Amino acid sequence: MRNNWNEVYANQKVVLKTLAVVDEIFLAGGTAVQCYLLKKKYRESEDLDFFIDHEMSSKESSKLARKIIALLTKNEQLHTIRHKKSEDGTARIFCSVGDSLEVIKIELLNFTADRFTDLDFLVHEDFPRIENPYNLLLYKLKALCDRTDTIKDLFDIYFLFKILKPINLKQMLLDLEFKFLETTAYVYDSERIINALNIARRWDITLTDDSKIHHAMKEAIIQFQNDFASTLLLAPKELDFSYESYLNQKMQENACEKAEDYLSFFEANMFLEREIKDILFTINSQYYMPNS
């Protein structure tokens, strides 16, 4: 249980900047999604999940873990560094920062997966190699199938779809299959995702934002869980779970000519209403922005 999330994120930044010189690794996982890909954070995320950008033997992976520990040790701000290696080869490193009680956990996952479509990393001042939304979606779909006791992966998938353009379903499923088949020997296909979506999940996450809106946010996520499963059964050409697509559909259903009319008179979910209004405000601000 965390006592000070501001300290957690400040400590994460120290670790990330320390490891920025390690070219072999990139940041993925929930922290990449919530802290760096989205414009604002919707849930707290405490782990730093790193993946390797090329195939490594167990010996090479262990050498890389030692390199990371050596870099952490050289930083005088970091101390009490502990290292554990799991049976699947994942290296888990724990370290403390200064006088803070918020220990940071680093995971170096010992498998390499191909990257598809957009091969560019997000470059941030905290860390120069952060996985992009599409490839993070593939990681999160795998995690959704593997970890059926938590809501966190479904939660992140919901928001990744909000920032992605419409996705060709057939291509996404092919990418998902080939991304993990060689390294895990499992086939992650539409049926497996649907089965995972049909499982009730434990809300084991700490939500950010206004607590008054948390219930509505949960309702939106659960509705998305059902809609995603139903959509996969229909096997459309594209997946589009953007707020823009949702708004257009609802305006047609309710015979509304203006977005404001639908949001004011028909949208019952407080969270969705706020999110869509934020997007419309951003679009309008860009449209009316004077030329420089």
C-alpha positions in Angstrom: 0.0 0.0 0.0 1.4 3.4 -1.0 1.3 6.3 1.3 2.6 9.1 -1.0 2.0 8.7 -4.8 3.8 12.0 -5.5 6.9 10.5 -4.0 6.4 7.3 -6.0 6.4 9.2 -9.3 9.3 11.5 -8.2 11.3 8.4 -7.4 10.4 6.7 -10.7 11.8 9.7 -12.5 15.1 9.3 -10.7 15.3 5.7 -11.7 14.2 6.3 -15.3 16.8 9.1 -15.8 19.5 6.8 -14.3 18.7 4.0 -16.8 18.2 6.3 -19.8 21.6 5.3 -21.1 20.7 1.6 -21.3 19.9 1.4 -25.0 18.8 -2.3 -24.9 15.6 -1.6 -22.8 12.3 0.3 -23.3 9.5 1.1 -20.9 6.1 -0.5 -21.3 3.4 -1.6 -18.9 0.9 0.5 -16.9 3.3 3.2 -16.0 4.1 3.9 -19.6 0.3 4.1 -20.4 -0.9 6.2 -17.5 2.1 8.4 -17.0 3.4 9.0 -20.5 0.9 8.1 -23.2 -2.3 9.6 -21.8 -2.7 13.3 -21.3 -3.7 12.7 -17.7 -3.5 9.8 -15.3 -6.7 7.8 -14.5 -5.1 5.2 -12.2 -1.9 4.9 -10.1 0.9 2.7 -11.4 3.9 1.8 -9.2 6.1 -0.6 -11.3 8.6 0.2 -14.0 8.3 -2.6 -16.6 11.2 -2.8 -19.0 11.4 -5.0 -22.1 14.4 -5.9 -24.2 14.5 -4.7 -27.8 16.3 -7.7 -29.2 16.7 -11.4 -28.5 19.0 -12.3 -25.6 20.1 -15.5 -24.1 19.6 -16.1 -20.4 23.3 -15.4 -19.8 23.0 -12.1 -21.7 19.9 -11.1 -19.9 21.6 -11.7 -16.5 24.5 -9.6 -17.7 22.1 -6.8 -18.6 20.5 -7.0 -15.1 23.9 -6.6 -13.6 24.6 -3.6 -15.8 21.3 -2.0 -14.6 22.2 -2.7 -10.9 25.6 -1.2 -11.4 24.1 2.0 -12.8 21.6 2.2 -10.0 24.4 1.7 -7.4 26.5 4.5 -8.9 23.7 7.0 -8.3 24.2 8.3 -4.8 20.4 9.1 -4.5 19.7 5.4 -4.8 20.3 2.8 -2.1 19.2 -0.5 -0.5 19.2 -2.2 -3.9 17.9 -5.7 -3.9 17.6 -8.2 -6.8 15.4 -11.3 -7.3 15.1 -13.5 -10.3 11.9 -15.5 -10.9 11.5 -18.9 -12.4 10.4 -17.4 -15.7 13.6 -15.4 -15.9 12.1 -12.0 -15.0 14.6 -9.9 -13.0 13.0 -7.9 -10.2 15.0 -5.0 -8.7 14.0 -3.0 -5.7 15.6 0.3 -4.7 15.0 3.2 -2.4 15.5 6.9 -3.2 16.9 9.3 -0.6 14.9 9.5 2.6 11.7 8.4 0.8 9.8 5.3 2.1 8.3 4.7 -1.3 10.5 1.8 -2.7 10.6 1.5 -6.5 10.2 -1.9 -8.2 11.8 -2.5 -11.6 10.9 -5.5 -13.7 13.2 -6.6 -16.6 11.1 -9.1 -18.5 13.2 -11.8 -20.1 11.5 -12.3 -23.4 11.6 -10.3 -26.6 8.6 -9.7 -28.8 8.5 -8.3 -32.3 7.1 -4.7 -32.7 4.6 -3.9 -35.4 3.2 -1.0 -37.4 4.6 2.0 -35.7 8.2 1.2 -34.7 9.0 4.6 -33.2 9.4 4.9 -29.4 8.0 7.9 -27.6 10.9 10.1 -26.5 10.4 11.8 -23.1 12.8 13.9 -21.0 12.4 11.2 -18.3 13.3 8.3 -20.6 14.0 8.2 -24.3 12.4 4.8 -25.2 8.7 4.4 -24.2 6.6 2.0 -26.1 4.0 3.4 -28.5 0.2 3.0 -28.1 -0.3 0.3 -30.7 2.4 -2.1 -29.4 1.3 -1.4 -25.8 -2.2 -2.4 -26.8 -0.8 -5.8 -28.0 1.1 -6.2 -24.7 -2.0 -5.3 -22.7 -4.2 -7.7 -24.7 -1.8 -10.5 -23.9 -1.9 -9.5 -20.2 -5.7 -9.4 -20.3 -5.7 -13.1 -21.3 -2.9 -14.1 -18.8 -4.0 -12.2 -15.7 -7.7 -12.8 -15.2 -7.9 -11.6 -11.6 -7.3 -7.9 -12.1 -9.0 -5.0 -13.8 -5.8 -3.1 -14.6 -5.2 -4.4 -18.1 -8.7 -3.9 -19.2 -8.6 -0.5 -17.7 -5.5 0.5 -19.7 -6.9 -1.1 -22.9 -10.0 1.1 -22.6 -7.8 4.3 -22.6 -5.4 3.1 -25.3 -8.4 2.6 -27.7 -9.3 6.2 -27.0 -6.0 7.6 -28.3 -5.6 5.1 -31.2 -7.0 5.6 -34.7 -9.4 2.9 -36.0 -7.6 -0.4 -36.0 -7.9 -3.1 -38.7 -9.1 -6.1 -36.6 -7.6 -8.8 -38.8 -4.2 -7.1 -38.8 -4.4 -6.6 -35.0 -5.1 -10.3 -34.4 -2.3 -11.3 -36.7 0.2 -9.0 -35.0 -1.0 -10.2 -31.6 -0.5 -13.9 -32.7 3.0 -13.4 -34.2 4.2 -11.0 -31.4 4.1 -13.7 -28.8 3.9 -17.1 -30.5 7.6 -17.7 -30.7 8.4 -16.5 -27.2 5.5 -18.0 -25.3 4.2 -20.8 -27.6 0.6 -19.5 -26.9 -1.8 -18.3 -29.6 -3.6 -15.2 -28.5 -6.6 -15.0 -30.8 -10.1 -13.5 -30.9 -11.6 -16.4 -29.0 -9.1 -16.2 -26.2 -9.7 -12.4 -25.8 -13.5 -12.9 -25.8 -13.1 -15.6 -23.0 -11.0 -13.2 -21.0 -13.5 -10.4 -21.5 -16.3 -12.6 -20.1 -14.5 -12.9 -16.7 -15.6 -10.5 -13.9 -12.5 -8.8 -12.7 -11.3 -7.5 -9.3 -11.0 -3.7 -9.0 -7.5 -3.8 -7.4 -6.4 -0.4 -8.6 -6.3 3.1 -7.1 -8.2 5.6 -9.2 -7.1 9.2 -9.6 -9.2 12.2 -10.4 -12.4 13.4 -8.7 -13.8 10.6 -6.5 -17.3 11.8 -7.4 -16.8 10.5 -10.9 -15.3 7.1 -10.0 -18.5 5.2 -10.1 -19.3 6.5 -13.6 -15.8 5.7 -14.7 -16.2 2.1 -13.5 -19.6 1.8 -15.3 -17.9 3.0 -18.6 -15.1 0.5 -18.3 -17.6 -2.4 -17.6 -19.8 -1.3 -20.5 -16.6 -1.3 -22.7 -15.8 -4.8 -21.5 -19.2 -6.0 -22.8 -19.0 -4.0 -26.0 -15.5 -5.2 -26.8 -16.6 -8.8 -26.5 -19.7 -8.3 -28.5 -17.8 -6.5 -31.2 -15.2 -9.2 -31.5 -18.0 -11.8 -32.0 -19.3 -9.7 -34.9 -15.8 -9.5 -36.4 -16.0 -6.1 -38.0 -13.3 -4.8 -40.4 -12.2 -2.1 -37.9 -12.2 -1.5 -34.2 -13.1 2.0 -33.2 -13.8 2.7 -29.6 -12.9 6.4 -29.7 -15.1 8.9 -28.0 -15.7 10.6 -31.4 -17.2 7.3 -32.7 -19.3 6.8 -29.6 -20.6 10.4 -29.8 -21.5 10.1 -33.5 -23.4 6.9 -32.9 -25.3 8.3 -30.0 -26.2 11.5 -31.8 -27.7 9.4 -34.7 -29.6 7.1 -32.3 -31.1 10.1 -30.5 -31.6 12.3 -33.6 -29.4 15.1 -32.3 -27.8 17.5 -34.7 -25.4 19.0 -32.2 -23.0 17.3 -29.7 -24.1 19.7 -27.0 -27.7 18.6 -27.4 -26.9 14.9 -26.9 -24.6 15.6 -24.0 -27.0 17.9 -22.2 -30.2 15.8 -22.6 -29.3 12.2 -23.2 -25.8 11.2 -21.9 -26.4 9.6 -18.5 -22.8 8.8 -17.6 -21.0 11.7 -15.9 -17.6 10.5 -16.7 -18.3 10.0 -20.4 -19.9 13.5 -20.6 -16.9 15.1 -19.1 -14.4 13.2 -21.3 -16.2 14.0 -24.5 -16.6 17.7 -23.5 -12.9 17.8 -22.9 -12.2 16.4 -26.4 -14.7 18.9 -28.0 -13.1 21.8 -26.2 -9.6 20.7 -27.4 -10.8 20.3 -31.0 -12.6 23.7 -30.9 -9.5 25.4 -29.3 -7.3 24.0 -32.1 -9.9 25.1 -34.8 -10.1 28.7 -33.6 -6.4 29.0 -32.7 -5.1 32.1 -34.6 -2.2 31.5 -37.0 1.1 32.5 -35.6 
